[in-house]
Amino acid sequence: MLEASAFIGGTAVVAKILGKDYFGESLRPFQISQSRFLYGFVSVLIFTFFNKIKIESPNPKLHLARTSLGWIGATILFGSSSLIPVNDAVALNFSNPVFAMIFSIII
């Protein structure tokens, strides 16, 4: 749990570093989120290949909608991480489950 929390907080830190011009030209939030999702996809693909797991989606339209909304959310988070202090970005990131629970009651 501590490692997962560190990785979640670390994403905001990496987005802040890449979004600013600390090490050269800054990247746009879409570029950062695209790289994150691409590397995640490759990791899952390698894991499923070696473990011979068959991936099935019962509802491809719903899966595409969830993926698109997740991508948009990550892009907005990375964009805001480059504009606000890192501790605020991490706090917003950790508040996601609370908002998900509240919206799940409403929906």
C-alpha positions in Angstrom: 0.0 0.0 0.0 2.9 2.3 0.8 4.5 1.6 -2.6 1.2 2.2 -4.4 0.8 5.5 -2.6 4.3 6.5 -3.4 3.8 5.7 -7.1 0.5 7.8 -7.1 2.3 10.7 -5.5 5.3 10.3 -7.8 3.1 10.6 -10.9 2.3 14.2 -9.9 5.9 15.0 -9.2 7.0 13.5 -12.6 4.3 15.5 -14.3 5.4 18.6 -12.6 9.0 18.1 -13.7 8.1 17.2 -17.3 5.5 20.1 -17.5 8.1 22.7 -16.5 11.3 23.6 -18.3 13.6 22.3 -15.6 15.5 20.0 -18.0 14.9 21.6 -21.4 11.7 22.2 -23.3 8.6 21.4 -21.3 6.1 18.8 -22.5 2.4 19.3 -23.0 0.0 17.5 -20.6 -1.3 15.4 -23.5 2.2 14.2 -24.3 2.8 13.2 -20.7 -0.5 11.3 -20.4 0.0 9.6 -23.8 3.3 8.3 -22.6 1.9 7.1 -19.3 -0.9 5.2 -21.0 1.4 3.8 -23.7 3.8 2.4 -21.2 1.0 1.1 -19.1 -0.5 -0.6 -22.2 2.9 -2.2 -23.1 3.3 -3.4 -19.5 -0.1 -5.0 -19.4 0.5 -6.5 -22.8 3.7 -8.1 -21.8 2.2 -9.4 -18.5 -0.8 -11.0 -20.3 1.5 -12.5 -23.0 3.8 -14.2 -20.5 1.0 -15.3 -18.2 -1.2 -16.4 -21.2 -4.2 -14.4 -20.0 -7.1 -13.9 -22.4 -8.5 -10.4 -22.2 -12.2 -10.1 -23.0 -14.3 -7.0 -22.9 -18.0 -7.7 -22.5 -18.9 -4.2 -23.6 -16.3 -2.6 -25.9 -18.2 0.8 -26.1 -18.3 1.1 -22.3 -14.6 0.1 -22.1 -13.7 2.7 -24.7 -15.7 5.4 -22.8 -14.0 4.6 -19.5 -10.6 4.6 -21.1 -11.3 8.0 -22.8 -12.6 9.5 -19.6 -9.6 8.2 -17.7 -7.2 9.6 -20.3 -9.0 13.0 -20.1 -8.8 13.0 -16.3 -5.1 12.1 -16.3 -4.4 14.8 -18.9 -6.2 17.4 -16.8 -4.3 16.2 -13.7 -0.9 16.5 -15.4 -1.8 19.9 -16.8 -2.8 21.2 -13.3 0.3 19.6 -11.8 2.5 21.8 -13.8 0.6 24.9 -12.7 0.0 24.3 -8.9 2.3 23.2 -6.1 3.1 19.5 -6.0 1.5 18.9 -2.6 -1.8 20.3 -3.8 -1.7 18.1 -6.9 -1.0 15.0 -4.8 -3.8 15.9 -2.4 -6.2 16.3 -5.3 -5.0 12.9 -6.7 -5.7 11.2 -3.3 -9.1 12.8 -3.0 -10.3 11.0 -6.2 -11.8 8.0 -4.3 -13.8 10.3 -2.1 -15.4 12.0 -5.1 -15.9 8.7 -6.9 -17.9 7.5 -3.9 -20.0 10.6 -3.7 -20.7 10.6 -7.5 -21.5 6.9 -7.4 -24.3 7.6 -4.9 -25.7 10.3 -7.2 -25.4 8.2 -10.3 
